[in-house]
Amino acid sequence: MCPPGPDPAPDVDTPASPSRKRATIGRLLKEARQAFSEKGLAGARVDDIARAAGVTKQLVYHYFNSKEQLFASVLDESAQDVLADLLALELDHLPPTQALRVLLEHAFDQYRHDPTLGSLAQEGLRFHEHNAQHANRFQARAPALVAQMERILLRGAQCGEFRPDIDARLFYAASALLTTGGFTNRYTVSAVAGFDTTAPQGVAAWRQFSVDFVLAAVLAGERPSLQRPAADAVACIPSAHAPR
């Protein structure tokens, strides 16, 4: 049996059913996510994305007015998935220090287990800097993440585990930049750290160090050691040959 051909271009007299439309858009976003993460906004081609999704190029432009709008939709979906995953964590029953560690490690592991996130984050920064007309919807969702962090910090301060003078919004921003830096700015971080932060051993080393570093900033009592990982724990690299 021959495989089904691409979806026909939509006809105003015979619109696609809602379920079929959702399925088609879902395929488009999945293929677009992969293409943009591998080739960037400039390098990805709508023709290739349409072909991979099994639809026509015309249908892509029917649902998304431009390649930029398609990319913005990919970023929005990615941000929504990341946000929902973090907010689903059950942390209120954990001691504050453990809750903060679980949150930070889980956020790190989102990038660890999904290689497209780091590339999309890099490309998204450039995109939003030069395309102000496309709203960055993550900004509207960020307060929920800050509120989650604020609850942990407040509980920690009340029981004496954390310093009481931590601004949750600034702390979350700084911790996110630090923990994900090995993925979103892997060339610089790897070059300075002296090991490949994208290799399995390097990822584990950066995960431990960055999370411990963030915890050390808020703990009121004993703080974790911030020693460099043992030489045999990571593969050192010449600074001139850090991964790109």
Backbone as CSV, one residue per row, in Angstrom:
resi,resn,N_x,N_y,N_z,CA_x,CA_y,CA_z,C_x,C_y,C_z
1,MET,0.862,-1.205,0.000,0.000,0.000,0.000,0.883,1.235,0.000
2,CYS,0.556,2.179,-0.846,1.340,3.411,-0.922,1.078,4.263,0.304
3,PRO,2.109,4.960,0.814,1.900,5.843,1.969,1.035,7.018,1.576
4,PRO,0.302,7.573,2.513,-0.558,8.722,2.195,0.268,9.914,1.764
5,GLY,-0.262,10.656,0.837,0.422,11.849,0.362,0.259,12.983,1.341
6,PRO,0.876,14.134,1.061,0.767,15.277,1.954,-0.643,15.799,2.035
7,ASP,-0.955,16.440,3.157,-2.280,17.032,3.317,-2.536,18.009,2.178
8,PRO,-3.714,17.993,1.610,-4.015,18.963,0.555,-4.111,20.359,1.126
9,ALA,-3.881,21.338,0.278,-4.037,22.723,0.710,-5.458,22.929,1.178
10,PRO,-5.679,23.677,2.239,-7.027,23.845,2.783,-7.953,24.539,1.808
11,ASP,-9.172,24.124,1.807,-10.197,24.721,0.955,-11.198,25.397,1.869
12,VAL,-11.543,26.632,1.568,-12.449,27.365,2.459,-13.797,26.701,2.551
13,ASP,-14.156,25.911,1.524,-15.453,25.249,1.554,-15.401,23.922,2.300
14,THR,-14.197,23.360,2.452,-14.054,22.092,3.160,-12.934,22.207,4.186
15,PRO,-13.150,22.959,5.254,-12.102,23.152,6.261,-11.755,21.856,6.959
16,ALA,-10.496,21.763,7.408,-10.059,20.583,8.132,-10.787,20.511,9.471
17,SER,-11.057,19.302,9.929,-11.695,19.145,11.223,-10.743,19.623,12.303
18,PRO,-11.284,20.032,13.460,-10.406,20.513,14.539,-9.351,19.501,14.943
19,SER,-9.712,18.214,15.017,-8.739,17.205,15.426,-7.650,17.035,14.380
20,ARG,-8.027,17.083,13.106,-7.031,16.952,12.041,-6.115,18.166,12.020
21,LYS,-6.689,19.331,12.244,-5.877,20.552,12.271,-4.873,20.486,13.414
22,ARG,-5.306,20.063,14.601,-4.391,19.964,15.742,-3.266,18.973,15.459
23,ALA,-3.621,17.849,14.829,-2.612,16.846,14.517,-1.597,17.380,13.514
24,THR,-2.088,18.110,12.519,-1.203,18.670,11.501,-0.267,19.713,12.108
25,ILE,-0.823,20.605,12.904,0.004,21.632,13.544,1.016,20.980,14.482
26,GLY,0.599,19.925,15.173,1.520,19.224,16.050,2.702,18.641,15.283
27,ARG,2.444,18.052,14.123,3.532,17.503,13.305,4.449,18.622,12.810
28,LEU,3.847,19.709,12.394,4.636,20.842,11.897,5.552,21.388,12.986
29,LEU,5.019,21.563,14.184,5.828,22.103,15.275,6.946,21.135,15.663
30,LYS,6.657,19.848,15.626,7.681,18.849,15.954,8.824,18.895,14.950
31,GLU,8.501,18.911,13.665,9.541,18.942,12.643,10.262,20.291,12.621
32,ALA,9.517,21.359,12.853,10.130,22.691,12.878,11.083,22.809,14.059
33,ARG,10.714,22.266,15.187,11.581,22.301,16.368,12.922,21.639,16.068
34,GLN,12.880,20.485,15.432,14.108,19.776,15.104,14.939,20.557,14.100
35,ALA,14.279,21.098,13.076,14.994,21.844,12.039,15.629,23.114,12.601
36,PHE,14.886,23.857,13.406,15.423,25.100,13.964,16.549,24.826,14.954
37,SER,16.449,23.747,15.720,17.499,23.442,16.681,18.779,23.007,15.978
38,GLU,18.666,22.372,14.820,19.838,21.901,14.087,20.449,22.973,13.188
39,LYS,19.598,23.788,12.557,20.076,24.702,11.520,19.863,26.174,11.846
40,GLY,19.142,26.459,12.924,18.856,27.843,13.260,17.735,28.404,12.412
41,LEU,17.292,29.589,12.753,16.197,30.214,12.022,16.583,30.495,10.576
42,ALA,17.791,30.993,10.368,18.216,31.352,9.007,18.424,30.114,8.142
43,GLY,18.960,29.038,8.721,19.296,27.869,7.928,18.146,26.921,7.659
44,ALA,17.140,26.903,8.524,16.002,25.995,8.333,15.158,26.464,7.155
45,ARG,14.642,25.513,6.370,13.833,25.826,5.194,12.412,25.316,5.389
46,VAL,11.445,26.172,5.074,10.042,25.802,5.215,9.711,24.608,4.342
47,ASP,10.301,24.534,3.153,10.048,23.402,2.261,10.416,22.082,2.938
48,ASP,11.575,22.063,3.603,12.030,20.836,4.261,11.134,20.477,5.442
49,ILE,10.715,21.498,6.188,9.839,21.255,7.331,8.500,20.698,6.861
50,ALA,7.953,21.289,5.806,6.676,20.821,5.260,6.797,19.384,4.780
51,ARG,7.875,19.077,4.076,8.068,17.727,3.547,8.183,16.713,4.688
52,ALA,8.937,17.060,5.726,9.108,16.147,6.857,7.792,15.921,7.600
53,ALA,6.929,16.945,7.616,5.640,16.837,8.306,4.565,16.213,7.429
54,GLY,4.883,15.998,6.133,3.916,15.390,5.227,2.815,16.319,4.791
55,VAL,3.133,17.623,4.679,2.145,18.606,4.238,2.752,19.461,3.137
56,THR,1.946,20.308,2.561,2.443,21.212,1.537,2.991,22.492,2.171
57,LYS,3.869,23.149,1.423,4.408,24.428,1.890,3.289,25.449,2.062
58,GLN,2.310,25.387,1.174,1.187,26.321,1.252,0.411,26.159,2.554
59,LEU,0.311,24.911,3.013,-0.419,24.679,4.258,0.338,25.246,5.452
60,VAL,1.666,25.182,5.400,2.470,25.773,6.474,2.144,27.262,6.583
61,TYR,2.110,27.938,5.433,1.851,29.380,5.451,0.378,29.686,5.729
62,HIS,-0.480,28.690,5.570,-1.877,28.883,5.948,-2.004,28.954,7.473
63,TYR,-1.269,28.087,8.171,-1.332,28.060,9.622,-0.384,29.066,10.268
64,PHE,0.735,29.335,9.619,1.732,30.274,10.136,2.089,31.238,9.017
65,ASN,1.914,32.524,9.240,2.079,33.505,8.169,3.493,33.600,7.634
66,SER,4.477,33.183,8.425,5.870,33.326,8.014,6.715,32.300,8.756
67,LYS,7.943,32.142,8.300,8.861,31.254,9.003,9.129,31.779,10.404
68,GLU,9.162,33.107,10.560,9.393,33.700,11.875,8.251,33.381,12.838
69,GLN,7.024,33.417,12.319,5.896,33.084,13.192,5.926,31.602,13.572
70,LEU,6.339,30.758,12.644,6.484,29.341,12.958,7.529,29.144,14.042
71,PHE,8.647,29.849,13.935,9.701,29.740,14.935,9.199,30.253,16.286
72,ALA,8.483,31.376,16.284,7.942,31.915,17.536,6.987,30.919,18.185
73,SER,6.220,30.196,17.372,5.297,29.197,17.904,6.052,28.021,18.513
74,VAL,7.173,27.654,17.890,8.013,26.590,18.449,8.552,27.025,19.816
75,LEU,9.024,28.262,19.903,9.532,28.775,21.179,8.439,28.795,22.236
76,ASP,7.236,29.214,21.849,6.131,29.271,22.801,5.786,27.885,23.321
77,GLU,5.727,26.910,22.415,5.408,25.545,22.831,6.494,24.994,23.752
78,SER,7.745,25.272,23.412,8.860,24.805,24.237,8.794,25.412,25.628
79,ALA,8.545,26.725,25.696,8.450,27.407,26.984,7.294,26.862,27.813
80,GLN,6.172,26.603,27.157,5.010,26.070,27.867,5.307,24.688,28.443
81,ASP,5.991,23.842,27.674,6.322,22.501,28.147,7.273,22.560,29.345
82,VAL,8.291,23.416,29.241,9.256,23.566,30.330,8.565,24.072,31.591
83,LEU,7.732,25.075,31.425,7.026,25.663,32.562,6.110,24.647,33.239
84,ALA,5.310,23.955,32.446,4.360,22.991,33.009,5.091,21.882,33.756
85,ASP,6.210,21.449,33.204,6.987,20.385,33.836,7.534,20.829,35.194
86,LEU,8.043,22.050,35.262,8.592,22.563,36.524,7.493,22.801,37.556
87,LEU,6.381,23.358,37.116,5.304,23.662,38.057,4.609,22.402,38.560
88,ALA,4.779,21.291,37.843,4.164,20.038,38.268,4.941,19.362,39.391
89,LEU,6.149,19.842,39.663,6.949,19.249,40.730,6.267,19.449,42.084
90,GLU,6.225,18.397,42.875,5.646,18.474,44.218,6.780,18.727,45.205
91,LEU,6.922,19.974,45.625,8.067,20.391,46.428,7.693,20.837,47.838
92,ASP,6.445,21.169,48.059,6.054,21.773,49.339,6.230,20.824,50.525
93,HIS,6.260,19.516,50.274,6.409,18.566,51.382,7.873,18.287,51.708
94,LEU,8.792,18.820,50.877,10.219,18.579,51.088,10.828,19.671,51.961
95,PRO,11.859,19.356,52.741,12.596,20.411,53.445,13.103,21.428,52.429
96,PRO,13.161,22.705,52.797,13.498,23.752,51.823,14.784,23.501,51.027
97,THR,15.845,23.086,51.696,17.107,22.868,50.979,16.963,21.750,49.958
98,GLN,16.301,20.681,50.344,16.092,19.574,49.411,15.171,19.998,48.273
99,ALA,14.141,20.782,48.588,13.214,21.247,47.557,13.932,22.109,46.528
100,LEU,14.807,22.993,46.992,15.538,23.859,46.073,16.486,23.035,45.203
101,ARG,17.144,22.058,45.810,18.050,21.211,45.028,17.274,20.427,43.964
102,VAL,16.142,19.873,44.336,15.329,19.111,43.381,14.891,20.005,42.223
103,LEU,14.455,21.229,42.528,14.015,22.151,41.482,15.161,22.494,40.532
104,LEU,16.314,22.833,41.089,17.459,23.211,40.256,17.944,22.044,39.404
105,GLU,18.024,20.868,40.004,18.490,19.700,39.256,17.499,19.300,38.174
106,HIS,16.210,19.443,38.460,15.201,19.101,37.456,15.270,20.072,36.276
107,ALA,15.435,21.361,36.574,15.561,22.351,35.501,16.798,22.062,34.651
108,PHE,17.886,21.686,35.298,19.103,21.319,34.579,18.848,20.104,33.686
109,ASP,18.174,19.113,34.242,17.956,17.867,33.510,17.011,18.033,32.328
110,GLN,16.184,19.067,32.341,15.361,19.326,31.163,16.253,19.567,29.941
111,TYR,17.310,20.338,30.137,18.256,20.596,29.045,19.131,19.368,28.789
112,ARG,19.444,18.657,29.842,20.296,17.473,29.716,19.628,16.398,28.855
113,HIS,18.333,16.210,29.032,17.625,15.135,28.349,17.003,15.568,27.019
114,ASP,16.951,16.863,26.757,16.405,17.353,25.483,17.428,18.269,24.823
115,PRO,18.275,17.731,23.945,19.345,18.522,23.326,18.852,19.721,22.531
116,THR,17.582,19.727,22.126,17.088,20.853,21.334,16.906,22.118,22.173
117,LEU,16.736,21.971,23.494,16.443,23.140,24.328,17.568,24.165,24.313
118,GLY,18.816,23.704,24.434,19.930,24.639,24.436,20.035,25.405,23.138
119,SER,19.908,24.700,22.016,19.995,25.358,20.707,18.853,26.336,20.505
120,LEU,17.649,25.932,20.894,16.498,26.827,20.743,16.634,28.054,21.632
121,ALA,17.182,27.875,22.831,17.374,29.022,23.724,18.344,30.023,23.117
122,GLN,19.443,29.528,22.542,20.409,30.414,21.899,19.770,31.163,20.743
123,GLU,19.061,30.441,19.897,18.433,31.055,18.729,17.306,31.994,19.157
124,GLY,16.592,31.630,20.224,15.501,32.461,20.706,15.971,33.804,21.231
125,LEU,17.142,33.830,21.867,17.687,35.094,22.357,17.925,36.058,21.204
126,ARG,18.550,35.554,20.156,18.812,36.409,18.990,17.511,36.840,18.332
127,PHE,16.565,35.925,18.251,15.294,36.216,17.590,14.544,37.333,18.297
128,HIS,14.398,37.237,19.618,13.612,38.234,20.339,14.334,39.581,20.419
129,GLU,15.656,39.575,20.347,16.387,40.839,20.341,16.121,41.634,19.074
130,HIS,15.872,40.937,17.966,15.710,41.605,16.675,14.280,41.555,16.143
131,ASN,13.371,40.960,16.892,11.980,40.861,16.445,11.058,41.221,17.594
132,ALA,11.073,42.479,17.954,10.290,42.945,19.097,8.789,42.784,18.866
133,GLN,8.376,42.698,17.589,6.948,42.585,17.311,6.388,41.223,17.697
134,HIS,7.272,40.233,17.837,6.843,38.911,18.283,6.946,38.858,19.804
135,ALA,5.815,38.771,20.459,5.802,38.772,21.928,6.507,37.540,22.474
136,ASN,7.319,37.762,23.498,7.974,36.653,24.192,7.028,36.193,25.294
137,ARG,6.260,35.157,25.011,5.214,34.739,25.937,5.764,34.157,27.229
138,PHE,7.033,33.777,27.223,7.610,33.254,28.460,7.596,34.324,29.545
139,GLN,7.698,35.581,29.160,7.671,36.665,30.142,6.362,36.676,30.914
140,ALA,5.268,36.341,30.230,3.974,36.328,30.902,3.838,35.137,31.839
141,ARG,4.614,34.076,31.576,4.518,32.865,32.393,5.539,32.839,33.520
142,ALA,6.553,33.676,33.421,7.637,33.670,34.403,7.163,33.890,35.842
143,PRO,6.160,34.758,36.112,5.746,34.969,37.505,5.359,33.690,38.238
144,ALA,4.811,32.707,37.539,4.444,31.452,38.197,5.683,30.723,38.688
145,LEU,6.764,30.763,37.904,8.016,30.146,38.325,8.623,30.899,39.506
146,VAL,8.557,32.219,39.453,9.087,33.025,40.554,8.310,32.741,41.835
147,ALA,6.992,32.600,41.727,6.174,32.311,42.911,6.549,30.954,43.505
148,GLN,6.847,29.988,42.636,7.281,28.681,43.107,8.594,28.798,43.899
149,MET,9.539,29.559,43.347,10.814,29.768,44.008,10.622,30.550,45.307
150,GLU,9.755,31.529,45.288,9.540,32.375,46.469,9.013,31.558,47.648
151,ARG,8.151,30.586,47.363,7.619,29.739,48.444,8.746,28.943,49.098
152,ILE,9.647,28.424,48.272,10.764,27.641,48.812,11.674,28.526,49.662
153,LEU,12.017,29.699,49.129,12.924,30.601,49.850,12.296,31.092,51.153
154,LEU,11.001,31.360,51.130,10.322,31.836,52.332,10.302,30.759,53.408
155,ARG,9.999,29.533,53.023,10.003,28.444,53.993,11.403,28.247,54.572
156,GLY,12.411,28.357,53.698,13.779,28.184,54.159,14.205,29.266,55.130
157,ALA,13.782,30.501,54.855,14.125,31.604,55.754,13.409,31.454,57.095
158,GLN,12.152,31.007,57.065,11.372,30.873,58.293,11.934,29.805,59.233
159,CYS,12.532,28.759,58.660,13.067,27.698,59.513,14.573,27.835,59.725
160,GLY,15.152,28.921,59.220,16.556,29.187,59.474,17.535,28.500,58.532
161,GLU,17.052,27.826,57.491,17.956,27.161,56.553,18.544,28.152,55.551
162,PHE,17.765,29.171,55.170,18.193,30.136,54.154,18.339,31.534,54.747
163,ARG,19.168,32.313,54.118,19.245,33.731,54.456,17.897,34.375,54.162
164,PRO,17.509,35.395,54.922,16.179,35.979,54.756,16.104,37.115,53.736
165,ASP,17.222,37.456,53.104,17.248,38.664,52.276,17.395,38.347,50.789
166,ILE,16.796,37.263,50.315,16.961,36.839,48.923,15.768,37.292,48.093
167,ASP,16.031,38.024,47.018,14.979,38.409,46.076,14.727,37.231,45.143
168,ALA,13.520,36.681,45.192,13.228,35.453,44.451,13.378,35.631,42.948
169,ARG,12.973,36.776,42.432,13.023,36.990,40.983,14.466,37.057,40.492
170,LEU,15.287,37.839,41.165,16.683,37.950,40.760,17.421,36.638,40.977
171,PHE,17.093,35.966,42.076,17.745,34.699,42.373,17.408,33.655,41.317
172,TYR,16.156,33.603,40.910,15.758,32.631,39.892,16.465,32.926,38.567
173,ALA,16.526,34.196,38.190,17.181,34.564,36.940,18.655,34.160,36.962
174,ALA,19.332,34.459,38.069,20.761,34.141,38.171,20.997,32.634,38.190
175,SER,20.166,31.904,38.924,20.353,30.459,39.007,20.075,29.783,37.668
176,ALA,19.083,30.281,36.932,18.768,29.703,35.618,19.913,29.928,34.636
177,LEU,20.480,31.140,34.645,21.606,31.431,33.756,22.808,30.559,34.089
178,LEU,23.053,30.361,35.369,24.224,29.588,35.779,24.059,28.105,35.457
179,THR,22.958,27.514,35.875,22.805,26.069,35.721,22.685,25.652,34.260
180,THR,22.043,26.463,33.431,21.873,26.076,32.027,22.996,26.593,31.131
181,GLY,23.937,27.323,31.704,24.996,27.921,30.894,25.836,26.916,30.135
182,GLY,25.980,25.706,30.691,26.747,24.684,30.004,26.097,24.221,28.718
183,PHE,24.795,24.506,28.563,24.070,24.138,27.350,23.852,25.341,26.432
184,THR,23.479,26.486,27.020,23.143,27.650,26.209,24.366,28.474,25.819
185,ASN,25.466,28.331,26.550,26.702,29.039,26.228,27.867,28.066,26.410
186,ARG,27.712,26.899,25.791,28.627,25.790,26.069,30.063,26.072,25.632
187,TYR,30.247,26.871,24.586,31.616,27.147,24.132,32.384,27.917,25.211
188,THR,31.807,29.010,25.700,32.486,29.831,26.695,32.665,29.084,28.014
189,VAL,31.595,28.439,28.490,31.676,27.737,29.766,32.698,26.604,29.695
190,SER,32.688,25.849,28.610,33.639,24.747,28.467,35.071,25.259,28.377
191,ALA,35.261,26.346,27.628,36.610,26.886,27.468,37.179,27.352,28.803
192,VAL,36.359,28.019,29.611,36.832,28.535,30.893,36.964,27.407,31.917
193,ALA,35.990,26.500,31.954,36.026,25.416,32.936,37.144,24.425,32.638
194,GLY,37.493,24.294,31.356,38.559,23.372,30.997,38.101,21.957,30.721
195,PHE,36.775,21.757,30.652,36.260,20.446,30.261,34.976,20.643,29.476
196,ASP,34.639,19.637,28.680,33.478,19.714,27.800,32.196,19.558,28.612
197,THR,31.441,20.630,28.749,30.217,20.600,29.544,29.074,19.884,28.841
198,THR,29.293,19.417,27.600,28.253,18.676,26.896,28.539,17.177,26.876
199,ALA,29.753,16.763,27.256,30.071,15.336,27.353,29.459,14.779,28.643
200,PRO,29.147,13.491,28.696,28.469,12.926,29.878,29.140,13.261,31.208
201,GLN,30.460,13.093,31.295,31.151,13.393,32.551,31.138,14.893,32.837
202,GLY,31.296,15.693,31.789,31.271,17.137,31.963,29.914,17.644,32.394
203,VAL,28.867,17.064,31.823,27.504,17.439,32.216,27.290,17.153,33.701
204,ALA,27.710,15.973,34.143,27.541,15.609,35.555,28.324,16.547,36.464
205,ALA,29.552,16.895,36.041,30.383,17.779,36.856,29.773,19.178,36.941
206,TRP,29.304,19.703,35.812,28.722,21.054,35.824,27.399,21.070,36.586
207,ARG,26.646,19.996,36.487,25.381,19.888,37.223,25.632,20.006,38.718
208,GLN,26.584,19.245,39.218,26.860,19.267,40.652,27.410,20.622,41.086
209,PHE,28.374,21.145,40.330,29.005,22.401,40.744,28.018,23.562,40.692
210,SER,27.275,23.678,39.601,26.381,24.826,39.457,25.265,24.807,40.494
211,VAL,24.707,23.631,40.772,23.644,23.541,41.787,24.201,23.842,43.172
212,ASP,25.380,23.293,43.491,25.998,23.585,44.778,26.322,25.073,44.911
213,PHE,26.752,25.692,43.819,27.080,27.119,43.829,25.837,27.945,44.157
214,VAL,24.716,27.601,43.528,23.470,28.328,43.791,23.031,28.132,45.239
215,LEU,23.106,26.909,45.736,22.723,26.645,47.126,23.610,27.407,48.105
216,ALA,24.905,27.477,47.787,25.836,28.177,48.677,25.475,29.651,48.823
217,ALA,24.792,30.204,47.829,24.434,31.623,47.872,23.300,31.910,48.852
218,VAL,22.502,30.900,49.188,21.331,31.161,50.028,21.381,30.478,51.391
219,LEU,22.194,29.456,51.549,22.214,28.719,52.814,22.739,29.593,53.955
220,ALA,22.058,29.513,55.073,22.459,30.316,56.233,23.547,29.622,57.043
221,GLY,23.593,28.304,56.953,24.571,27.552,57.736,25.670,26.974,56.881
222,GLU,25.988,25.709,57.111,27.066,25.049,56.376,26.744,24.982,54.889
223,ARG,27.739,25.270,54.086,27.544,25.318,52.649,28.337,24.230,51.949
224,PRO,27.861,23.779,50.774,28.569,22.714,50.063,29.926,23.186,49.558
225,SER,30.826,22.234,49.425,32.152,22.535,48.887,32.045,22.918,47.418
226,LEU,32.877,23.860,47.015,32.888,24.286,45.611,34.236,23.958,44.975
227,GLN,34.768,22.798,45.322,36.039,22.363,44.773,35.870,21.936,43.315
228,ARG,36.961,22.062,42.564,36.955,21.595,41.186,36.831,20.068,41.193
229,PRO,36.063,19.497,40.223,35.956,18.035,40.158,37.327,17.394,40.014
230,ALA,37.456,16.167,40.508,38.719,15.439,40.393,39.117,15.306,38.935
231,ALA,40.427,15.253,38.694,40.928,15.235,37.322,40.393,14.061,36.526
232,ASP,40.166,12.925,37.198,39.702,11.759,36.467,38.184,11.720,36.321
233,ALA,37.502,12.759,36.829,36.046,12.803,36.734,35.570,13.464,35.457
234,VAL,36.433,14.262,34.847,36.066,14.939,33.607,37.220,14.838,32.630
235,ALA,36.887,14.960,31.362,37.914,14.936,30.324,38.330,16.362,30.032
236,CYS,39.543,16.724,30.456,40.031,18.079,30.239,40.260,18.326,28.755
237,ILE,40.071,19.563,28.331,40.250,19.906,26.924,41.107,21.143,26.827
238,PRO,41.923,21.270,25.777,42.656,22.500,25.550,41.676,23.642,25.327
239,SER,41.958,24.794,25.904,41.021,25.915,25.801,40.751,26.309,24.368
240,ALA,41.700,26.111,23.476,41.496,26.510,22.081,40.605,25.559,21.332
241,HIS,40.284,24.399,21.944,39.502,23.406,21.239,38.220,23.062,21.974
242,ALA,37.701,24.013,22.725,36.433,23.784,23.408,35.330,23.566,22.377
243,PRO,34.302,22.777,22.700,33.244,22.490,21.728,32.467,23.725,21.373
244,ARG,32.004,23.773,20.163,31.175,24.897,19.712,29.714,24.545,19.834
